[in-house]
């Protein structure tokens, strides 16, 4: 929000439109010309000269459960067999044209699908299931004890996150946003390099 306020102070005539997409849906927004810039996209970027990207860093994933969840009482690292018997709360892929992607749940596992981290967080806190969340989102809930982090023996604990943009939208506003995002301390904190 501070970046948006700063942008409006410039007096640019560019109209801002923010949407939320997940997994392959993020890259699809760019490749289908529905977005000029995407922020925080994971998985592999498109391989076309029409688009550019910069790696923002690593997004650390933490397996979490509510204190009332049965997995909270297990002291050892959770293996796939233990996790697989409990409902996973997962982020659905918003892709419409490309093959949807999935991440960090077991094929055999019952799933509840949501399309943003706020709803996933609420479901996890409510004890409706278990799942992975970005550390920067759940850290306050871990500190307060509302959620518990559990070690797992098998998981994708880090995701590469990218900023992507369309090379044909090289206006002043587009460059301004890219530079602001790439130099933002908040963004650098969210995607720490390991």
C-alpha positions, 0 to 999 in steps of 0.5 A: 500500500505505501508503494501504491500511495507513492505511485499516485503521488507521481501524478501518472495517468496509468490506471492500476488494477490488481488481481490475485492468481495462484500457481500456473495462473500467475504466469498465465496472466502474463502470457495471455496479456492479462497482466503487465507485471506479476509478483511472487509467481512460483514455478518455472517462468515462460521461455519466450522473448516476449517476457522477462523475469527476475528471481526475488528469492526463496519462499520458505514453506512451513508445515502447520497445524492447529494445536487441536489437530491430531498431528500436533500431538506427534513429537517425531518428524511427520512422514508421508504416511502420517500426513496422508491420513489427514485432510490437506488444505491446499491452494488451487491453481487459477490457470484456465488454459494451461495444465494446473499445478499442485504443490505440497500435498499427497495424491491420496490425501483428502483435500480442501481447496481454497484460492488464497492464503487468507482462506487457507490460514483460516481453515488451518487455524480452525483445525479443518486440516493441515498444510504448508504455508509461507513462513512470513505469513504464519510467523505471528501465529506460530509465536502466539501458539495459534498454529504449530510448525511440524517437521516433515521427512518429505516435502518441498520446503522452499519455492523460487519466487519471481517477478515477471513482466511483459517486454512490450509494456516498457512504459515509465509506470512499468519500469517504476513498479519493477524498480520499486518492487526489486528494491523493496525491503519488505519484498527482500524480507519475504523472499530470503536467499539461502 
